[in-house]
Amino acid sequence: MEIGIDSFAATEAGDVQIDGQKSVLSLEQLLARIEYADQMGLDVFGIGEHHRKEFLDSATAIILAAAASRTQRIKLTSAVSVISAADPVRVFQEFATLDLISKGRAEIVAGRGSFTEAFPLFGLRLNDYDKLFSEKLGLLLQIRDQETVTWQGQFRPALNNQSIYPRPLQKKLPIWLGVGGTPGSFVRAGQLGMPLMVAVIGGETHRFRPLIDLYREAGIKAGHAEENLKVGLHSLGYVAKTKEVALENYYPGYAETFTRIGKERGWPPVTWNHFYAQTGKTGALVIGSPEEVAEKILRHSEALGGISRFTFQMDNAGLTHGQLMEAIELIGNEVIPLVKRG
């Protein structure tokens, strides 16, 4: 199982009253964390895509390219690229270039994203949400598989025998499908034979098993080899020396972030009892000591029928750079060996 981290390039301590110097510091610290994750033996580091004041990840490929110049072996991926609001030609070109810079370490996780700011920003209609995603994902996969493309759709000018460059170092640039909880998305990933990255940020992780079964069944029915139907799990999580320290560090920023976002979506404020329940054996939050975190990752993998990748989302909780660096060290030195031993 690959173990890694996904980041939304949150501003320092989640500060939304930012200035240029704070943004410079936040990005420098993020790059230092990616470099350290590479040194600590983590397998993958992902950068999300948002168009909000509290995140600095609107130009994902640029951050990953900067990270590529400072790392040697770690895979560098989007987490996710909001394909609905992007031009698939440019997305492919950016990540093919990243693949060349990183000498074959680039990946894409294509998804819809959990926020909607990109739609008005790029002049798109939210009502076209599913049609945009389906069409643009199809074009991205065609560009990945064919150097010269003829294509026609509803939301982008047609391509007529158009060659698209550069081509990546990898023969076939890995593209995962990032999903939340929509059954149709799981089935689509299976039908396309794409590896699946499941984002579970609340509830009980084992409840996603029927959806993952749908994915695998759809993939096998479409003629894809079962071993190619890989499942990854993205969860909110954090590692400290003890569970008590992990909870104490993580809860304040987590409560602030999700209470703020919850106001936009009509959710109730976060409470300690709700948070703590999510850290239990079946809850989605993977927070605790290295031993507890490793056990929970393995438990989630078994409950979902086996996963090939697990990524922590840690910078949603206002943690300091020092706390995040310590967590990376614990993941590399303790969590990964424990998971690999099973």
Disulfide bonds with the S-S distance in Angstrom:
none
